[in-house]
Amino acid sequence: MEHPDFLHRDLLGKRVHRMGITTSYGLDVKGVEEAFERGVNYLMWTPARRRLRRLVREVVARDRDRYVLATGPVLGYFPGSLRRTVEVALRESRSEYLDILQMFWAGVMSSLSASMMSEMVRLRDEGKVRAIGVAIHDRKRAARLAAAGPLDFFMLRYNAAHPGAEVDIFPHLPEPRPLITAYTATSWGKLLKPPSSWAGPAATAGDCYRFCLTSPYVDVVLSAPKTVAQLRENLAALERGPLSDEEQSRMRALGRAVHG
């Protein structure tokens, strides 16, 4: 049985499937096409991934009001290079705007200096991007950034083994609340292969995605399947809806065991 309110959110003026897709772990173009056919419409993409160029141009661009296209610079330290990244992405995707511009791994691979923040705001004000934000590990800094503005998107590590956002970020989010995308749902696969101290069954990837999306604060969970079979399993799992209280308890106990 499907749970429509669980499977979708209204974000950025679009009806968005709550499982986003990336090809970081090898899903091929046909796999992404199948994800689109099955209703997935959130794609994390960079122009450097040339093999998706045709798909972005021929599918996403032709039905632009349906898809969420999220991108950002692989390395982001200077306003000029940030703007060039956006211009290249617009040109390569044949789009008039990007839905999400995110700085990757703030403090490590990108800088959130005042000049970079100002440039992101200018790009949003110009209509070239609709939401600006950051992927960040530092939870307390993320909470401060959310409270201070002007960012309206955060990609956060959140899973059963790393639920700290429930304390450090989620209760402190301002209203209107920024868009939240969770990643590393399986804790880099560790929840799928629990330690010897764990007596129960391992989690499935679907369990991990459902854990993330059961949180009312998480809008989208990012999935990086290796194969079409994994994609299908993940989508089928989400149709089961949010975790029950019993499932939540089991996942949290497994997460504690994995985290050590």
PALUM-437166 format. One record per atom (N, C-alpha, C): residue in one letter; x, y, z. Coordinates in steps of 0.2 Angstrom, whole numbers, padded with zeros to 4 digits, always signed. Each point is the difference from the previous one (the first is absolute). Layout:
residues N
AXYZ...
***
This chain:
residues 260
M+0004-0006+0000M-0004+0006+0000M+0004+0006+0000E-0001+0005-0004E+0004+0006-0001E-0003+0005+0006H+0005+0004+0002H-0002+0006+0004H+0002+0006-0003P-0005+0003-0004P+0002+0006-0004P+0003+0006+0004D-0002+0001+0006D+0003+0005+0004D+0007-0001+0003F+0001-0007+0000F+0007-0002+0002F+0005+0001-0006L-0003-0002-0006L+0005-0001-0006L+0001+0007-0003H-0004+0005+0001H+0001+0007-0003H+0000+0006+0004R+0004+0005-0002R-0001+0006+0004R+0000+0006-0006D-0004+0005+0002D+0000+0006-0004D+0006+0005+0001L+0004+0000-0004L+0007+0004+0001L+0001+0004-0006L+0002+0006+0001L+0002+0005-0005L-0005+0000-0006G-0006+0000+0002G-0006+0000-0005G-0001-0006-0004K+0003-0006+0002K-0001-0006-0003K-0002-0006+0004R-0003-0005-0002R-0002-0006+0003R+0006-0004+0000V+0004-0002+0005V+0006-0003+0000V+0000-0007+0003H+0002-0005-0003H+0001-0006+0003H+0006+0000+0005R-0001-0003+0006R+0004+0001+0005R+0007-0004+0000M+0000-0004-0005M+0007-0003-0001M+0003+0003-0006G+0006+0003+0001G+0004+0003-0005G+0005-0004-0003I+0002+0001-0005I+0005-0005-0004I+0007+0004-0001T+0005-0004+0001T+0007+0002-0003T+0003-0006-0003T+0005+0001-0004T+0003-0006-0004T+0007-0001+0003S+0001+0002+0006S+0007+0000+0003S+0003-0007+0001Y-0005-0005+0000Y+0003-0007+0001Y-0002-0004-0006G-0001+0003-0006G+0000-0004-0006G-0006-0001-0003L-0006+0002+0002L-0006-0001-0003L+0001+0003-0007D-0002-0004-0005D+0001+0003-0007D-0006+0004-0003V+0001+0002-0006V-0005+0005-0003V-0007-0004+0000K+0000-0006-0002K-0007-0004+0000K-0003+0000+0007G+0004-0001+0005G-0002+0000+0007G-0004+0006+0002V+0004+0006-0002V-0003+0007+0001V-0007+0001-0003E+0000-0003-0007E-0006+0001-0004E-0006-0004+0004E+0002-0006+0002E-0005-0004+0004E-0003+0003+0006A+0005+0004+0004A-0002+0003+0006A-0005+0006-0002F+0002+0003-0006F-0005+0006-0002F-0007-0003-0002E+0000-0006-0003E-0006-0003-0002E-0004-0002+0006R+0003-0002+0005R-0003-0002+0007R-0002+0006+0004G+0001+0006-0002G-0002+0006+0004G+0005+0004+0003V+0007-0003+0001V+0005+0004+0003V+0001+0006-0005N+0001+0006+0004N+0001+0006-0004N+0005+0005+0003Y+0004-0003+0004Y+0005+0004+0004Y+0007-0003-0002L+0004+0004-0004L+0006-0002-0003L+0006+0004+0003M+0004-0003+0003M+0007+0004+0002M+0005-0002-0005W+0002+0006-0004W+0004-0001-0006W+0005+0006+0000T+0005-0002-0004T+0005+0006-0001T+0002-0001-0008P+0001+0005-0003P+0002+0000-0007P+0006-0005-0002A+0004-0001+0005A+0006-0005-0001A-0002-0007-0001R-0006-0002+0002R-0003-0006-0002R-0003+0000-0007R+0004-0001-0005R-0001+0001-0007R-0005-0005-0002R+0000-0006+0003R-0005-0005-0002R-0007+0001+0001L-0001+0005+0004L-0007+0002+0002L-0003+0006-0005R+0005+0002-0004R-0001+0006-0003R-0007+0000-0005R+0000-0006-0004R-0006-0001-0004R-0006+0000+0004L+0000-0004+0006L-0006-0001+0004L-0002+0007+0003V+0004+0004+0002V-0002+0006+0003V-0002+0005-0005R+0003+0000-0006R-0003+0004-0006R-0006-0002-0003E-0001-0007+0000E-0006-0002-0004E-0006-0002+0004V+0001-0001+0007V-0005-0002+0004V-0002+0006+0005V+0005+0001+0004V-0001+0006+0005V-0002+0006-0003A+0004+0002-0005A-0001+0007-0003A-0007+0001-0003R-0002-0006-0003R-0006+0000-0004R-0006+0000+0005D+0000-0002+0006D-0005+0000+0005D+0003+0004+0006R+0002+0006-0001R+0004+0003+0006R-0004+0001+0006D-0007+0001-0001D-0004+0002+0006D-0001-0007+0004R+0002-0005-0002R-0001-0007+0004R+0006-0001+0004Y+0006+0001-0003Y+0006-0002+0003Y+0004+0005+0005V+0003-0003+0005V+0004+0004+0004V+0008-0002-0002L+0003+0005-0002L+0007-0001-0002L+0005+0004+0005A+0004-0004+0004A+0004+0003+0005A+0007-0001-0002T+0004+0005+0001T+0007+0000-0003T+0004+0005+0005G+0007+0000-0002G+0004+0004+0004G+0007-0001-0002P+0005+0004+0002P+0007-0001-0002P+0003-0005+0004V+0004-0004-0004V+0004-0006+0004V+0005+0004+0005L+0003+0005-0002L+0004+0004+0005L-0003+0007-0001G-0001+0003+0006G-0003+0007+0000G+0003+0005+0005Y+0004+0004-0003Y+0004+0005+0005Y-0001+0007-0002F-0002+0001-0007F+0000+0007-0002F-0006+0002-0004P-0003+0006+0001P-0006+0001-0003P+0000+0000-0008G+0005+0001-0003G+0001+0000-0007G-0001-0007-0002S+0003-0005+0003S+0000-0007-0002S-0007-0003+0001L-0003+0003+0006L-0007-0002+0001L-0005+0002-0005R+0001+0006-0002R-0005+0002-0006R+0002-0003-0006R+0006-0002-0002R+0001-0004-0006R-0003-0007+0000T+0000-0003+0006T-0003-0006+0001T-0007+0000-0001V-0003+0005+0002V-0008+0001-0001V-0001+0001-0008E+0004+0004-0003E-0001+0002-0007E+0001-0007-0004V+0005-0004+0001V+0002-0006-0003V-0006-0005+0001A-0002+0000+0006A-0006-0005+0001A-0006+0002-0003L-0002+0007-0001L-0006+0002-0004L+0001-0002-0007R+0006+0002-0003R+0001-0002-0007R+0000-0007-0001E+0003-0004+0004E+0000-0007-0001E-0006-0004+0000S-0004+0003+0005S-0007-0003+0001S-0005+0003-0004R+0001+0005-0004R-0004+0004-0004R-0006+0002+0004S+0001+0003+0006S-0005+0002+0005S+0001+0008+0001E-0006+0003+0002E+0000+0007+0002E+0002+0001+0007Y-0001-0005+0004Y+0002+0000+0007Y+0002-0007+0003L+0003+0000+0005L+0002-0006+0004L-0005+0001+0006D-0002-0006+0002D-0004+0000+0006D+0004+0001+0007I+0006-0004+0000I+0004+0001+0006I+0007+0001-0002L+0003+0005+0003L+0007+0001+0000L+0003-0001+0007Q+0004-0005+0000Q+0003-0002+0007Q+0008+0000+0000M+0003+0002+0005M+0007+0000+0001M+0001-0007+0003F+0005-0003-0003F+0001-0007+0003F+0005+0000+0006W-0002-0004+0005W+0005-0001+0006W+0003+0007+0002A-0004+0004+0003A+0002+0006+0002A+0006+0000+0005G+0005+0003+0000G+0006+0000+0004G+0005-0005-0002V-0001-0004-0005V+0005-0005-0003V+0001+0001-0007M-0006+0000-0004M+0001+0001-0007M-0003+0007-0003S-0003+0004+0005S-0003+0006-0002S+0001+0005+0006S-0001+0006-0002S+0000+0005+0005S-0006+0004+0001L-0003+0001+0006L-0006+0004+0001L+0002+0007+0002S+0005+0003-0003S+0002+0007+0001S-0006+0005-0001A+0001+0006+0002A-0006+0005-0001A+0000+0001-0007S+0005+0000-0004S+0000+0002-0007S-0004-0006-0004M+0002-0006+0002M-0004-0006-0003M-0007+0000+0002M-0002+0002+0006M-0007+0000+0001M-0003+0005-0004S+0003+0006+0000S-0003+0006-0004S-0001-0002-0007E+0005-0004-0003E-0001-0002-0007E-0006-0005-0001M-0001-0005+0005M-0005-0004-0001M-0007+0004+0001V+0000+0005+0004V-0006+0004+0000V-0002+0003-0006R+0006+0003-0003R-0001+0004-0007R-0003-0005-0005L+0003-0006+0000L-0002-0005-0005L-0008-0002+0001R-0002+0000+0006R-0007-0002+0002R-0004+0006-0002D+0002+0006+0001D-0004+0006-0001D+0000+0001-0008E+0005-0002-0003E-0001+0000-0008E-0004-0005-0003G-0002-0005+0004G-0005-0005-0003G+0004-0006-0003K+0006+0000+0001K+0004-0005-0003K+0000-0006+0004V-0001+0000+0007V-0001-0005+0004V-0006+0001+0005R-0004-0005+0002R-0006+0001+0004R+0002-0001+0008A+0004-0004+0001A+0002-0001+0007A+0008+0000+0001I+0002+0002+0005I+0008+0000+0001I+0001-0003+0007G+0006-0004+0000G+0001-0003+0006G+0007-0004+0000V+0000-0005+0005V+0007-0003+0001V-0001-0007+0002A+0005-0004-0002A+0001-0007+0003A+0005+0001+0006I-0002-0002+0006I+0005+0001+0006I-0001-0005+0005H+0006-0002+0003H+0001-0005+0005H-0001+0003+0007D+0002+0007+0001D+0000+0003+0006D-0007+0002+0002R-0003-0004+0004R-0007+0001+0002R-0001+0006+0003K+0004+0002+0005K-0001+0006+0004K+0000+0006-0004R+0005+0000-0005R+0001+0006-0005R-0006+0000-0004A-0003-0006-0002A-0006+0000-0005A-0005+0003+0004A-0001-0001+0006A-0006+0003+0004A+0001+0008+0000R+0006+0002+0001R+0001+0007+0000R-0001+0003-0007L+0002-0003-0005L-0001+0003-0007L-0007+0000-0001A-0004-0005+0002A-0007+0000-0001A-0004+0005+0003A+0002+0002+0006A-0003+0005+0004A+0002+0007-0002A+0006+0001-0003A+0002+0006-0002A-0002+0002-0007G-0002-0005-0004G-0001+0001-0007G+0006+0002-0004P+0000+0001-0007P-0006+0000-0004P-0001-0007-0003L+0003-0005+0002L+0000-0007-0003L-0007-0003+0001D-0002-0003-0006D-0007-0003+0001D+0000-0008-0002F+0006-0003+0000F+0001-0007-0001F+0006-0002+0003F-0001-0006+0003F+0006-0004+0004F+0000-0007-0002M+0006-0003-0002M+0001-0007-0001M+0004-0002+0006L-0003-0005+0004L+0002-0002+0006L+0001-0007+0001R+0006-0002+0003R+0000-0007+0002R-0005-0002+0005Y-0004-0005-0001Y-0005-0002+0005Y-0002-0007-0002N+0001-0005+0005N-0002-0007+0000N+0000-0003+0007A-0002-0006+0000A-0001-0003+0007A+0006+0000+0004A+0006+0000-0003A+0006+0000+0004A+0003+0007+0001H-0003+0005-0003H+0002+0007+0001H-0006+0004+0000P-0004-0001+0005P-0006+0004+0001P+0000+0007+0003G+0007+0002+0001G+0001+0006+0004G-0004+0007-0003A-0002+0000-0006A-0004+0005-0002A-0006+0001+0003E-0003-0005+0003E-0006+0000+0004E+0001+0005+0006V+0006+0000+0003V+0001+0005+0006V+0003+0006-0002D+0005+0000-0005D+0004+0006-0001D-0003+0005-0006I-0004-0003-0004I-0003+0004-0006I-0007+0000+0000F-0004-0005+0000F-0007+0000-0002F-0004+0004+0005P+0001+0000+0007P-0004+0004+0004P+0002+0008+0000H+0005+0001-0004H+0002+0007+0000H-0001+0004-0007L-0003-0004-0004L-0002+0003-0007L-0005+0005+0001P+0001+0006-0004P-0005+0005+0000P-0006-0001-0004E-0005+0004+0000E-0005+0000-0004E+0000+0006-0005P-0001+0000-0006P-0002-0007-0004P+0007-0004+0000R-0001-0006+0001R+0005-0005+0000R+0004-0001-0006P+0007+0000+0000P+0003-0002-0006P-0001-0007-0002L+0001-0001-0007L+0000-0007-0003L+0005-0004+0003I-0001-0006+0002I+0005-0005+0003I+0000-0006-0004T+0006-0001-0003T+0002-0007-0003T+0005-0004+0004A-0002-0006+0001A+0004-0004+0004A+0004-0005-0005Y+0007-0001+0002Y+0004-0004-0004Y+0003-0005+0005T+0004-0005-0003T+0003-0006+0004T-0005-0003+0004A-0006-0002-0003A-0005-0003+0004A+0002-0007+0003T+0004-0004-0004T+0003-0006+0003T+0006+0000+0004S+0002+0006+0001S+0007+0001+0004S+0005-0003-0004W+0001+0001-0007W+0005-0002-0004W+0000-0008+0000G-0007-0003+0001G+0000-0007-0001G+0000-0004+0007K+0002+0004+0005K+0002-0003+0007K-0007-0003+0003L-0005+0003-0001L-0007-0002+0002L-0002-0006-0003L+0003-0002-0006L-0002-0006-0004L+0004-0006+0002K+0005+0001+0004K+0005-0005+0002K+0002+0002+0007P-0005-0002+0005P+0001+0002+0007P+0006-0003+0003P+0003+0002+0006P+0005-0003+0003P-0001-0006+0004S+0005-0004+0001S-0002-0007+0003S-0004+0001+0007S+0001+0005+0003S-0004+0001+0006S-0008+0001-0001W-0002+0001-0006W-0007+0001-0001W-0003-0007-0001A-0005-0002+0003A-0003-0007+0000A-0006+0000-0005G-0003+0006-0002G-0005-0001-0004G+0002+0001-0008P-0005+0000-0004P+0001+0001-0007P+0003+0007-0002A+0003+0000-0006A+0003+0006-0002A-0006+0004-0003A+0001+0006-0001A-0005+0005-0003A+0001-0001-0008T-0006+0001-0003T+0001+0000-0008T+0001+0008-0001A+0002+0001-0006A+0000+0007-0003A-0007+0003+0001G-0005-0003-0002G-0007+0003+0001G-0001+0002+0007D+0002-0004+0005D-0001+0001+0007D+0003+0007+0001C+0006+0001-0002C+0004+0006+0001C-0003+0006-0003Y-0003-0001-0006Y-0003+0006-0003Y-0006+0002+0004R-0004-0005+0002R-0006+0001+0003R+0001+0003+0007F+0006-0002+0003F+0002+0003+0007F+0000+0008-0001C+0004+0002-0006C+0001+0007-0001C-0006+0004-0001L-0005-0003-0004L-0006+0003-0002L-0005+0000+0005T+0001-0004+0005T-0005+0000+0005T+0000+0006+0004S+0006+0003+0000S+0001+0007+0004S-0004+0005-0004P-0004+0004+0003P-0004+0005-0003P+0005+0006-0003Y+0006+0000+0003Y+0004+0005-0002Y+0004-0001-0007V+0000-0006-0002V+0004-0002-0006V-0005+0000-0006D+0002+0004-0005D-0005+0000-0006D+0002-0005-0005V+0006-0001-0001V+0003-0005-0005V+0006-0004+0003V+0000-0006-0002V+0006-0004+0002V+0004-0001-0007L+0006+0000+0000L+0004-0001-0006L+0002-0007-0001S-0001-0003-0005S+0001-0007-0002S+0005-0001-0005A+0005-0004+0001A+0005-0001-0006A+0001-0008-0001P-0005-0003-0003P+0000-0007-0001P+0005-0001-0005K+0003-0006+0000K+0005-0003-0005K-0003-0003-0006T-0006-0002+0001T-0003-0004-0005T-0008+0002-0001V-0003-0002-0005V-0007+0001-0001V-0004-0005+0005A+0003-0005+0002A-0004-0005+0004A+0000+0004+0007Q+0006+0003+0002Q+0000+0003+0007Q-0005+0006-0001L-0001+0004-0005L-0004+0005-0001L-0007-0002+0001R-0002-0006-0003R-0007-0003+0001R-0001-0002+0007E+0004-0003+0003E-0001-0002+0007E-0001+0006+0005N+0004+0005-0002N-0001+0006+0005N-0007+0004-0001L-0002+0000-0006L-0006+0003-0002L-0006-0004+0003A+0001-0007-0001A-0005-0004+0003A-0001+0001+0008A+0006+0000+0003A+0000+0001+0007A-0004+0006+0002L+0001+0006-0003L-0003+0006+0002L-0007+0000+0000E-0003-0005-0005E-0007+0000+0000E-0003-0003+0006R+0004-0003+0005R-0003-0002+0006R-0001+0006+0005G+0002+0006-0002G-0001+0005+0005G+0005+0001+0005P-0002+0004+0005P+0005+0002+0006P+0001-0007+0004L+0005+0001+0004L+0002-0006+0004L-0006+0000+0006S-0001-0006+0002S-0005-0001+0006S+0005+0002+0006D-0003+0000+0006D+0004+0002+0006D+0004-0006+0001E-0002-0006-0001E+0004-0006+0001E+0006+0000-0005E-0001+0002-0006E+0006+0000-0005E+0004+0006+0002Q-0002+0005+0002Q+0004+0006+0003Q+0005-0002+0005S-0003-0004+0005S+0004-0002+0006S+0006-0005-0002R-0002-0004-0005R+0005-0005-0002R+0005+0004-0004M-0002+0004-0005M+0005+0004-0003M+0005+0004+0004R-0003+0003+0005R+0004+0004+0005R+0005-0004+0004A-0002-0006+0002A+0004-0005+0003A+0006-0002-0004L-0002-0001-0006L+0005-0002-0005L+0005+0005-0001G-0002+0006-0001G+0004+0006-0001G+0005+0001+0006R-0003-0001+0006R+0005+0001+0006R+0005-0006-0001A-0001-0006-0002A+0005-0005+0000A+0005+0002-0006V-0003+0002-0005V+0005+0002-0006V+0005+0006+0002H-0003+0004+0004H+0004+0006+0002H+0005-0001+0005G-0002-0006+0004G+0005-0002+0005G+0000+0004+0007
***
